[in-house]
Amino acid sequence: MRKIRWGFLSTAMINRALITPIQQSAKSELVAVASRSDEAAAAYAKTWDIPKAYGQYEDLLADPDIDVIYNPLPNSMHAEWTVKAAQYGKHVLCEKPLVPTMAEWEAINNAARHNKVTVFEAF
């Protein structure tokens, strides 16, 4: 059975709630993290023993070795980056609130349906 391969779309502190469970899981593996700079991503990856680090969020989304994106970005960025992840064919676990408006919900729902991915809100 192939493991579910996770990528973290940020070096947010809340990631700590998922790092150990994913790394200890027989069904999942944490393969990449992205930050706004190569240096921050590399340092975070080294600290948490994450194989890949990206200095741009979009580079993580383009990685074919990632199945699921965890999106802990600031609330104002949830819809934008969840839609982009779906457009790259990635499933998404997004921190709460997923969206503050119905227009953003429609954008996420349309992107998920069109790209045949699942989007979940974490809480």
Contacts in CASP RR format, 6 or more apart in sequence:
PFRMAT RR
TARGET T0000
AUTHOR 0000-0000-0000
METHOD contacts of the structure
MODEL  1
MRKIRWGFLSTAMINRALITPIQQSAKSELVAVASRSDEAAAAYAKTWDI
PKAYGQYEDLLADPDIDVIYNPLPNSMHAEWTVKAAQYGKHVLCEKPLVP
TMAEWEAINNAARHNKVTVFEAF
1 27 0 8 1.000
3 25 0 8 1.000
3 26 0 8 1.000
3 27 0 8 1.000
3 28 0 8 1.000
3 29 0 8 1.000
4 27 0 8 1.000
4 28 0 8 1.000
4 29 0 8 1.000
4 67 0 8 1.000
4 68 0 8 1.000
5 28 0 8 1.000
5 29 0 8 1.000
5 31 0 8 1.000
5 65 0 8 1.000
5 66 0 8 1.000
5 67 0 8 1.000
5 68 0 8 1.000
6 18 0 8 1.000
6 22 0 8 1.000
6 28 0 8 1.000
6 29 0 8 1.000
6 30 0 8 1.000
6 31 0 8 1.000
6 32 0 8 1.000
6 66 0 8 1.000
6 67 0 8 1.000
6 68 0 8 1.000
6 69 0 8 1.000
6 70 0 8 1.000
7 30 0 8 1.000
7 31 0 8 1.000
7 32 0 8 1.000
7 33 0 8 1.000
7 34 0 8 1.000
7 60 0 8 1.000
7 63 0 8 1.000
7 66 0 8 1.000
7 68 0 8 1.000
7 69 0 8 1.000
7 70 0 8 1.000
8 15 0 8 1.000
8 18 0 8 1.000
8 30 0 8 1.000
8 32 0 8 1.000
8 33 0 8 1.000
8 34 0 8 1.000
8 50 0 8 1.000
8 60 0 8 1.000
8 69 0 8 1.000
8 70 0 8 1.000
8 72 0 8 1.000
9 34 0 8 1.000
9 57 0 8 1.000
9 60 0 8 1.000
9 61 0 8 1.000
9 69 0 8 1.000
9 70 0 8 1.000
9 71 0 8 1.000
9 72 0 8 1.000
9 73 0 8 1.000
9 81 0 8 1.000
9 85 0 8 1.000
10 33 0 8 1.000
10 34 0 8 1.000
10 35 0 8 1.000
10 57 0 8 1.000
10 71 0 8 1.000
10 72 0 8 1.000
10 73 0 8 1.000
11 33 0 8 1.000
11 35 0 8 1.000
11 40 0 8 1.000
11 41 0 8 1.000
11 44 0 8 1.000
12 72 0 8 1.000
12 73 0 8 1.000
14 72 0 8 1.000
14 95 0 8 1.000
15 33 0 8 1.000
15 48 0 8 1.000
15 70 0 8 1.000
15 72 0 8 1.000
18 30 0 8 1.000
18 70 0 8 1.000
19 30 0 8 1.000
19 48 0 8 1.000
22 28 0 8 1.000
22 29 0 8 1.000
22 30 0 8 1.000
23 29 0 8 1.000
23 30 0 8 1.000
23 49 0 8 1.000
30 48 0 8 1.000
30 50 0 8 1.000
31 50 0 8 1.000
31 51 0 8 1.000
31 52 0 8 1.000
31 63 0 8 1.000
31 65 0 8 1.000
31 66 0 8 1.000
32 45 0 8 1.000
32 50 0 8 1.000
32 51 0 8 1.000
32 52 0 8 1.000
32 53 0 8 1.000
32 54 0 8 1.000
32 60 0 8 1.000
32 63 0 8 1.000
32 65 0 8 1.000
32 66 0 8 1.000
33 41 0 8 1.000
33 44 0 8 1.000
33 45 0 8 1.000
33 48 0 8 1.000
33 50 0 8 1.000
33 52 0 8 1.000
33 53 0 8 1.000
33 54 0 8 1.000
33 60 0 8 1.000
34 41 0 8 1.000
34 53 0 8 1.000
34 54 0 8 1.000
34 55 0 8 1.000
34 56 0 8 1.000
34 57 0 8 1.000
34 59 0 8 1.000
34 60 0 8 1.000
35 41 0 8 1.000
35 44 0 8 1.000
35 53 0 8 1.000
35 54 0 8 1.000
35 55 0 8 1.000
36 55 0 8 1.000
36 56 0 8 1.000
36 57 0 8 1.000
37 55 0 8 1.000
38 53 0 8 1.000
38 54 0 8 1.000
38 55 0 8 1.000
40 55 0 8 1.000
41 53 0 8 1.000
41 54 0 8 1.000
41 55 0 8 1.000
42 53 0 8 1.000
44 50 0 8 1.000
44 53 0 8 1.000
45 51 0 8 1.000
45 52 0 8 1.000
45 53 0 8 1.000
52 63 0 8 1.000
52 65 0 8 1.000
54 60 0 8 1.000
54 63 0 8 1.000
57 81 0 8 1.000
57 84 0 8 1.000
58 84 0 8 1.000
60 66 0 8 1.000
60 69 0 8 1.000
61 69 0 8 1.000
61 84 0 8 1.000
61 85 0 8 1.000
61 88 0 8 1.000
61 90 0 8 1.000
62 88 0 8 1.000
66 90 0 8 1.000
67 90 0 8 1.000
67 91 0 8 1.000
68 90 0 8 1.000
68 91 0 8 1.000
68 92 0 8 1.000
68 93 0 8 1.000
69 81 0 8 1.000
69 85 0 8 1.000
69 90 0 8 1.000
69 91 0 8 1.000
69 92 0 8 1.000
69 93 0 8 1.000
70 92 0 8 1.000
70 93 0 8 1.000
70 94 0 8 1.000
70 122 0 8 1.000
71 78 0 8 1.000
71 81 0 8 1.000
71 82 0 8 1.000
71 85 0 8 1.000
71 92 0 8 1.000
71 93 0 8 1.000
71 94 0 8 1.000
71 95 0 8 1.000
72 95 0 8 1.000
73 81 0 8 1.000
73 95 0 8 1.000
75 95 0 8 1.000
75 97 0 8 1.000
75 100 0 8 1.000
78 94 0 8 1.000
78 95 0 8 1.000
78 97 0 8 1.000
78 98 0 8 1.000
78 99 0 8 1.000
78 104 0 8 1.000
79 98 0 8 1.000
79 99 0 8 1.000
79 104 0 8 1.000
79 107 0 8 1.000
79 108 0 8 1.000
82 92 0 8 1.000
82 94 0 8 1.000
82 98 0 8 1.000
82 108 0 8 1.000
82 111 0 8 1.000
82 119 0 8 1.000
83 107 0 8 1.000
83 108 0 8 1.000
83 111 0 8 1.000
85 92 0 8 1.000
85 117 0 8 1.000
86 92 0 8 1.000
86 108 0 8 1.000
86 111 0 8 1.000
86 112 0 8 1.000
86 114 0 8 1.000
86 115 0 8 1.000
86 117 0 8 1.000
86 119 0 8 1.000
87 111 0 8 1.000
87 115 0 8 1.000
88 115 0 8 1.000
89 115 0 8 1.000
89 116 0 8 1.000
89 117 0 8 1.000
90 117 0 8 1.000
91 117 0 8 1.000
91 118 0 8 1.000
91 119 0 8 1.000
91 120 0 8 1.000
92 112 0 8 1.000
92 117 0 8 1.000
92 118 0 8 1.000
92 119 0 8 1.000
92 120 0 8 1.000
93 120 0 8 1.000
93 122 0 8 1.000
94 119 0 8 1.000
94 120 0 8 1.000
94 121 0 8 1.000
94 122 0 8 1.000
95 121 0 8 1.000
95 122 0 8 1.000
96 121 0 8 1.000
96 122 0 8 1.000
96 123 0 8 1.000
97 121 0 8 1.000
98 105 0 8 1.000
98 108 0 8 1.000
98 119 0 8 1.000
98 121 0 8 1.000
99 105 0 8 1.000
99 108 0 8 1.000
108 119 0 8 1.000
109 119 0 8 1.000
111 117 0 8 1.000
112 118 0 8 1.000
112 119 0 8 1.000
END
